[in-house]
Each structure stands twice: as C-alpha cells, then as structure tokens.
Amino acid sequence: MNIERCIKLASEEHYCPYCQERLSCCEAPPFHIGDGLGWGTDILFICLNNECSLFAKSWDQFEERYGHKASCRYMLLPGEEKGMPIMVGGADAFTGSIIDVAALQSQNKRHRQEQTHTDDLESCVADNNLTPALCLVLDNSADLTVRKRACELLVDLNNLDCIDPIRNHTFIHGDIEMQANLAIKQLLENNHRRECPYCMEIIKSQAKVCKHCGKEL
C-alpha cells in the first residue's frame, strides 16, 4: 500500500446517498466476497453509519429472501462517481480496517527520515555527524542491513554521546542490540572509559571511586 496515496485518498470527502454521512476510508479485504477475485484497489470508501437506511433495512430483506443474517453497506471505489451496496455479515464489518491517517502520516515521516539518514550515513564520519548513525541504530523499523552498518560506524565516529540513548532504547532485534553493545564496548575502550557497575555513568577506566555515585570500585 502506497502511504502517500493512502493519505491523499483518506483526505477526500465522499458521502453516502442514503444517509448523507461521510464515507470512511478503509483497507479493502484481500478477496472479493462475490467472485473470490481482487477488488482492483487496496482502498474502499464505506458508509459505516449503523443508522443508514441501506444498512438498517437490509437485514430483514436478506432474512426474507435468503434466510440468513446479512445486510449491506454503501461502497464507493476510488476514482468512481457512483458506488454500490456491498454485503456484510455484521455491524463490525470494515470497522477494524479504517485507515488511520495520523498513523500513516507518522509512518511516512519516519520513512522519509530513514531515507535521509541512510543517504547521509556513509559521509557521517567525515562530517563528524553522529545523528544519521545513531538515529538508524535506534529506528526499529529501519532496514536491518543499514542499521548494522550504522553500528559499525559508531566506533569510527568515536562519540560517547551515543551511549545513553542506546542504553535507554528497547531493541526488538537481538542482533542489532548485540552489535550496538559491542560498539559501545569498543568506544569505551578506545577512550579509556568504562561504565560504573552501580549507576552506569561513564567514568575513567582506572577510577577507584565513581565520581557520580561515590561507590568504591
């Protein structure tokens, strides 16, 4: 599903001819109920108003004609001027597939940031710019190969400011977490530093007492 296209379509306003309520922008089911084929689109505009006359009155009609419980909602395909009824088996149909525009916008923003940081990654050491590498390491949704490369570059960047954000981050990929921790270990060694085992603050390797918590080491 193209995120920018979804955001554009979700901003369109279409209204149900039966109840005049605005149609909801929803993800299309994976297959067509009638023929088992695709819809030809990944987005549908659906009337989810339970008070809509089409939805409210179709229950009795289905019961009388076909002897089973079902109803209809009004559906409009993107780019079409006229919609059609679509059979549904219950009031919850399509309510779980409403497209969340705010979530899509956030996802789109994250993706753009990932692309920017990826483009800047190979030049970040020369530019002495920690941001691209650190942001990619901390982005659980970013490409894993790129994140591994970012972990490697942390050592070359030689900036201890990356340690706290990494320590406070919850990784969902164990391999990335391991590589990030190895990078921290190498950074500390290169700078003759270590983490206090009591307060986890960074101190000199030869320190006998932590200057932060006062514990003897």
C-alpha positions as CSV (number, residue, x, y, z in Angstrom):
1,M,0.0,0.0,0.0
2,N,1.4,3.4,-1.1
3,I,1.4,5.6,2.0
4,E,1.3,8.9,0.2
5,R,-1.6,7.7,-2.0
6,C,-3.5,6.5,1.1
7,I,-3.1,9.8,2.8
8,K,-4.3,11.6,-0.3
9,L,-7.3,9.4,-0.7
10,A,-8.2,9.5,3.0
11,S,-8.4,13.3,2.8
12,E,-11.1,13.1,0.1
13,E,-14.7,13.6,1.1
14,H,-17.4,11.4,-0.2
15,Y,-20.9,11.0,1.2
16,C,-23.4,8.2,1.3
17,P,-26.5,8.9,-0.9
18,Y,-28.7,7.0,1.6
19,C,-27.8,8.9,4.8
20,Q,-25.5,11.8,3.7
21,E,-22.9,10.7,6.2
22,R,-19.2,10.9,5.1
23,L,-17.8,7.7,3.9
24,S,-14.9,6.1,5.8
25,C,-11.7,5.3,4.0
26,C,-10.9,1.6,4.6
27,E,-8.5,-1.1,3.5
28,A,-10.0,-3.4,1.0
29,P,-10.4,-7.1,2.0
30,P,-7.9,-9.4,0.3
31,F,-10.6,-11.0,-1.8
32,H,-13.9,-10.1,-3.3
33,I,-16.8,-11.7,-1.5
34,G,-18.7,-12.5,-4.7
35,D,-16.2,-14.0,-7.1
36,G,-13.0,-14.5,-5.0
37,L,-11.1,-12.1,-7.2
38,G,-9.4,-8.9,-6.1
39,W,-11.1,-5.6,-5.9
40,G,-8.6,-3.8,-8.2
41,T,-7.9,-1.4,-5.4
42,D,-6.5,-1.6,-1.9
43,I,-8.8,1.2,-0.6
44,L,-12.6,1.4,-0.4
45,F,-14.9,4.2,0.8
46,I,-17.5,2.6,3.0
47,C,-20.5,4.0,4.9
48,L,-20.2,2.8,8.5
49,N,-23.3,4.6,9.8
50,N,-25.4,1.9,11.5
51,E,-28.4,4.2,11.3
52,C,-28.1,4.4,7.5
53,S,-31.3,3.3,5.8
54,L,-29.5,0.9,3.5
55,F,-27.8,-0.9,6.3
56,A,-30.7,-0.8,8.8
57,K,-33.4,-2.1,6.3
58,S,-31.3,-4.7,4.5
59,W,-31.3,-7.1,7.5
60,D,-35.0,-8.0,7.0
61,Q,-34.6,-8.2,3.3
62,F,-31.8,-10.7,3.5
63,E,-33.7,-12.7,6.0
64,E,-36.8,-12.9,3.9
65,R,-35.1,-13.6,0.6
66,Y,-32.1,-15.8,1.5
67,G,-32.9,-17.0,5.0
68,H,-29.6,-15.8,6.6
69,K,-28.3,-12.9,8.6
70,A,-26.6,-10.2,6.5
71,S,-27.0,-6.6,5.4
72,C,-25.5,-4.1,3.0
73,R,-23.3,-1.0,3.4
74,Y,-22.8,1.6,0.7
75,M,-19.4,1.3,-1.0
76,L,-17.5,3.6,-3.4
77,L,-14.4,2.7,-5.3
78,P,-11.6,5.4,-5.6
79,G,-12.0,7.4,-8.8
80,E,-15.6,6.4,-9.3
81,E,-18.6,8.7,-9.1
82,K,-21.2,6.1,-8.3
83,G,-21.0,3.5,-5.7
84,M,-22.9,0.3,-4.9
85,P,-24.1,-1.8,-2.0
86,I,-21.7,-4.4,-0.5
87,M,-22.9,-7.3,1.6
88,V,-21.7,-7.5,5.2
89,G,-22.3,-10.2,7.8
90,G,-22.4,-7.9,10.8
91,A,-22.2,-4.4,12.2
92,D,-18.5,-4.8,12.8
93,A,-17.6,-5.3,9.2
94,F,-14.9,-2.8,8.0
95,T,-14.8,-1.1,11.3
96,G,-11.4,-2.7,12.0
97,S,-9.9,-1.6,8.7
98,I,-10.5,2.1,8.8
99,I,-7.3,3.8,7.6
100,D,-5.7,5.9,10.4
101,V,-4.4,9.0,8.7
102,A,-2.4,10.2,11.7
103,A,-0.6,6.8,11.9
104,L,0.1,6.9,8.2
105,Q,1.5,10.4,8.4
106,S,3.7,9.4,11.2
107,Q,4.9,6.3,9.3
108,N,5.5,8.4,6.2
109,K,7.6,10.9,8.3
110,R,9.6,8.0,9.8
111,H,10.3,6.6,6.3
112,R,11.4,9.9,5.0
113,Q,13.7,10.4,8.0
114,E,15.2,6.9,7.4
115,Q,15.9,7.7,3.8
116,T,17.6,11.0,4.7
117,H,19.8,9.3,7.4
118,T,20.6,6.5,5.1
119,D,21.7,8.9,2.4
120,D,23.9,10.7,4.9
121,L,25.3,7.6,6.6
122,E,28.5,7.0,4.6
123,S,29.6,10.6,4.9
124,C,28.7,11.0,8.6
125,V,32.2,10.1,9.9
126,A,33.9,12.6,7.6
127,D,31.3,15.2,8.6
128,N,31.7,14.3,12.3
129,N,27.9,13.9,12.4
130,L,26.5,11.3,14.9
131,T,22.9,11.9,14.0
132,P,22.5,9.6,10.9
133,A,24.2,6.6,12.5
134,L,22.5,6.9,15.9
135,C,19.0,7.5,14.5
136,L,19.3,4.5,12.3
137,V,20.5,2.3,15.2
138,L,17.5,3.4,17.3
139,D,14.9,3.0,14.5
140,N,13.5,-0.4,15.0
141,S,11.7,-0.2,11.6
142,A,14.7,0.7,9.6
143,D,16.4,-1.7,7.2
144,L,18.5,-4.2,9.2
145,T,21.5,-4.1,6.9
146,V,21.7,-0.3,7.1
147,R,21.3,-0.5,10.9
148,K,24.2,-3.0,11.1
149,R,26.4,-0.6,9.1
150,A,25.3,2.3,11.4
151,C,26.5,0.2,14.4
152,E,29.9,-0.2,12.8
153,L,30.2,3.5,12.1
154,L,29.6,4.4,15.8
155,V,33.1,3.2,16.6
156,D,34.6,5.4,13.8
157,L,32.6,8.4,15.0
158,N,34.1,8.0,18.4
159,N,31.3,10.0,20.1
160,L,30.3,8.9,23.6
161,D,27.1,10.8,23.4
162,C,25.5,7.7,21.7
163,I,25.8,5.6,24.8
164,D,22.9,6.8,26.9
165,P,20.3,6.8,24.0
166,I,21.4,3.2,23.1
167,R,21.3,2.0,26.7
168,N,17.8,3.5,27.2
169,H,16.4,2.1,23.9
170,T,14.3,-1.1,23.7
171,F,15.5,-3.1,20.7
172,I,13.3,-5.6,19.0
173,H,16.1,-7.2,17.0
174,G,18.6,-9.0,19.2
175,D,21.4,-8.9,16.5
176,I,21.2,-5.1,16.3
177,E,21.2,-4.8,20.1
178,M,24.3,-7.1,20.3
179,Q,26.2,-5.1,17.7
180,A,25.3,-1.8,19.3
181,N,26.5,-3.1,22.7
182,L,29.8,-4.2,21.0
183,A,30.2,-0.8,19.5
184,I,29.7,0.8,23.0
185,K,32.3,-1.6,24.5
186,Q,34.8,-0.7,21.8
187,L,34.1,3.1,22.2
188,L,34.7,2.9,25.9
189,E,38.0,1.0,25.5
190,N,39.2,3.4,22.8
191,N,38.5,6.4,25.1
192,H,39.9,4.7,28.3
193,R,36.4,4.7,29.9
194,R,34.0,2.3,31.4
195,E,30.6,2.3,32.9
196,C,30.1,2.3,36.7
197,P,28.5,-1.1,37.6
198,Y,26.3,0.7,40.2
199,C,25.0,3.8,38.4
200,M,26.0,3.1,34.8
201,E,27.6,6.5,34.4
202,I,30.8,6.8,32.3
203,I,34.0,7.0,34.3
204,K,37.7,6.7,33.7
205,S,39.0,3.1,33.3
206,Q,41.4,3.5,36.2
207,A,39.0,5.2,38.6
208,K,38.8,3.7,42.1
209,V,35.7,5.6,43.2
210,C,32.8,6.6,41.0
211,K,32.6,10.4,40.9
212,H,28.8,10.2,40.2
213,C,27.5,7.8,42.9
214,G,30.6,7.7,45.2
215,K,30.8,3.9,45.2
216,E,34.2,2.2,45.6
217,L,35.1,0.1,42.5
